Structures are given as C-alpha cells and as structure tokens.
C-alpha cells in the first residue's frame, strides 16, 4: 500500500520498537501525525520510513510502499541525519 493512501484511522507497526500506531491526519509526504501506542499512548509526528507494516481491515499486514519523490526525500533526510550524528 502506498503511504500516501493512508487515511485517518489506518493502523500499523513501527520499525525497531514494534509499537502499534494509528494515523491521525489525511496528509501526504514523509512526515505523518500518529497516535503511537508504546509505553504510553502519545500523538506525534512519525517518518513514514519508520513504518514496518500497515495493518489492513482484515488484520493482514502489508508492506508500505513509497513514491519516487518520497524515496528521494527520505534519502535526503537520512543524509542530513547522518551529517548531524
């Protein structure tokens, strides 16, 4: 599923932590607002490349897919983060 097709209420699983999240906006791009259910439930911004799987209405897990423009922006973001770390 393309991450630009995610709508409010779309559920998924984060990379690394395995925490579940629920999208809270209908925007597009590489940064989305989400309610993350971790140690505490908090609303905040997440990067779409930190999504491991999206959960479909029937409970199946789908791999997130990115547009070419998103891939380019994700690469830029990762280069900037490597520069500052």
Buried (B, 14 or more C-beta within 10 A) or exposed (E): BEBBEBEEEBBBBBEEEEBBBBBBEEEBEBEBBBBBBEEEEEEEEBBBBBBBBBBEEEEEEEEBEBBEEBEEBBEEBEEEEEEEE
